[in-house]
Amino acid sequence: MENKLINNFVQQLKNNNEGSSWLDENFSKKMENVNEENAFIRPLPEIRSVAELAAHILIWRIEGIKKLQGVKSYVTMDSPENWRTNEELKIIGWKKLKANLLESQTELVNLLADKTDAYLEENDYVPGYSYKYLVEGLIHHDIYHLGQIGITLKLLNHKQQS
């Protein structure tokens, strides 16, 4: 069996992290100039910081990984972990948060690399939703928030130049 779909998902995840894509953007590239000083800054009160966005991506990746492993997960949109405050995240630190984000990507890629296309059609985590739906959602979620990180950084850079 060729497993074209699973291989495509794995490649998309790798590209989103540090590969190339038609977007010419990835997490590694976007975050190379993020540091302890600028990671926790909201450029505007209603715009999340890079750290807040990274932690949000991380919690949903962790939840996705649990679901793919058949482990029950309990995080919801209303859970406090969904959007942690900059004060909470400063305790963790940007370096650790960034490392955890990159590690979660590696864990997700490694988990999927051993699966088949048939696995993607299973739906053990929520009736009516396949693992394919979950993986596609994780990829879309990453790309969406990668764009938000880009906007946050652009606003921060504009603010510094003003």
C-alpha positions in Angstrom: 0.0 0.0 0.0 1.4 3.4 -1.0 -0.2 5.5 1.8 -0.2 8.6 -0.3 -2.5 10.6 2.0 -0.6 9.9 5.2 2.7 10.7 3.4 1.2 13.9 2.1 0.0 14.9 5.6 3.5 14.1 7.1 5.1 16.2 4.4 2.7 19.1 5.0 3.5 19.0 8.7 7.2 19.0 8.0 6.9 21.9 5.5 4.9 23.9 8.0 7.6 23.5 10.6 10.8 24.0 8.7 10.3 23.1 5.0 9.4 24.9 1.9 5.9 25.6 0.6 4.3 28.0 -1.8 3.6 30.3 1.2 7.4 30.6 1.6 6.8 30.6 5.4 7.2 28.1 8.2 7.3 28.2 12.0 11.1 28.0 12.2 11.5 31.0 9.8 8.8 33.1 11.5 10.1 32.5 15.0 13.8 32.9 14.3 13.7 36.6 15.6 11.4 35.9 18.5 13.0 36.1 21.9 12.3 36.5 25.6 11.8 40.3 25.1 9.3 40.3 22.3 7.5 36.9 22.6 5.2 38.1 25.4 4.2 41.5 23.9 0.8 42.1 22.5 1.2 44.7 19.8 -2.4 45.9 20.5 -4.6 44.8 23.4 -6.8 42.7 21.2 -3.9 41.0 19.3 -2.4 38.0 21.0 1.4 37.7 21.6 3.6 35.2 19.8 3.9 33.2 23.1 0.1 33.1 23.5 -0.4 31.9 19.9 2.4 29.3 20.3 1.0 27.9 23.6 -2.5 27.7 21.9 -1.1 25.8 19.0 0.8 23.6 21.4 -2.2 22.6 23.5 -4.2 21.6 20.5 -1.4 19.6 19.0 -1.0 17.8 22.3 -4.7 17.1 22.4 -4.6 15.9 18.7 -1.7 13.6 19.5 -3.6 12.1 22.5 -6.7 11.5 20.3 -4.5 9.9 17.6 -3.1 7.6 20.3 -6.5 6.7 21.5 -6.1 8.6 24.8 -9.1 10.5 26.1 -8.6 14.3 26.1 -10.5 16.9 28.0 -9.4 20.3 26.7 -12.3 22.4 25.3 -12.5 25.9 23.8 -13.5 27.1 27.3 -10.5 25.4 29.1 -8.0 27.8 30.7 -5.2 26.0 28.8 -6.8 27.0 25.5 -5.6 30.6 25.9 -3.0 31.0 28.6 -2.0 34.5 29.8 1.4 36.0 29.1 2.0 36.0 32.9 1.6 32.2 33.0 3.7 31.8 29.9 6.6 33.9 31.2 7.0 31.4 34.0 7.6 28.7 31.3 9.8 31.0 29.3 10.0 31.5 25.5 12.9 29.1 25.0 11.0 26.2 26.6 7.7 27.1 25.0 9.4 27.2 21.5 11.2 23.9 22.2 7.9 22.3 23.3 6.2 23.5 20.2 8.9 22.1 17.9 9.0 18.8 19.9 5.2 18.4 19.5 5.6 18.8 15.8 8.2 16.0 15.7 6.1 13.8 17.9 3.1 14.3 15.6 5.1 13.6 12.5 6.7 10.4 14.0 3.3 9.2 15.2 1.7 9.6 11.7 4.8 8.3 9.8 4.0 4.8 11.1 0.3 4.9 10.1 -1.5 3.9 7.0 -4.1 5.6 4.9 -6.6 3.1 6.3 -5.9 4.4 9.8 -7.0 7.9 8.7 -10.5 6.6 8.0 -10.9 5.2 11.6 -12.9 7.3 14.0 -12.3 6.2 17.5 -11.9 9.6 19.1 -15.3 11.1 18.3 -18.2 9.3 16.5 -18.7 10.7 13.1 -15.2 12.2 12.7 -12.2 10.4 11.2 -8.6 10.7 12.1 -8.2 12.3 8.6 -10.5 15.1 9.7 -8.5 15.5 12.9 -5.1 15.7 11.1 -6.4 18.0 8.4 -7.8 20.2 11.2 -4.4 20.3 13.0 -2.7 21.3 9.7 -5.2 24.0 9.0 -5.0 25.2 12.6 -1.2 25.5 12.4 -1.3 27.5 9.1 -4.1 29.8 10.4 -2.1 30.7 13.5 1.2 30.9 11.6 -0.5 33.8 9.7 -1.5 35.3 13.0 2.1 35.1 14.3 3.2 36.9 11.1 0.7 39.7 11.7 1.8 40.0 15.4 5.4 40.2 14.4 4.7 42.8 11.7 2.8 44.9 14.2 5.6 44.6 16.7 8.2 45.6 14.2 6.0 48.6 13.1 5.6 49.6 16.7 9.4 49.5 17.3 10.1 51.6 14.2 7.6 54.3 15.2 
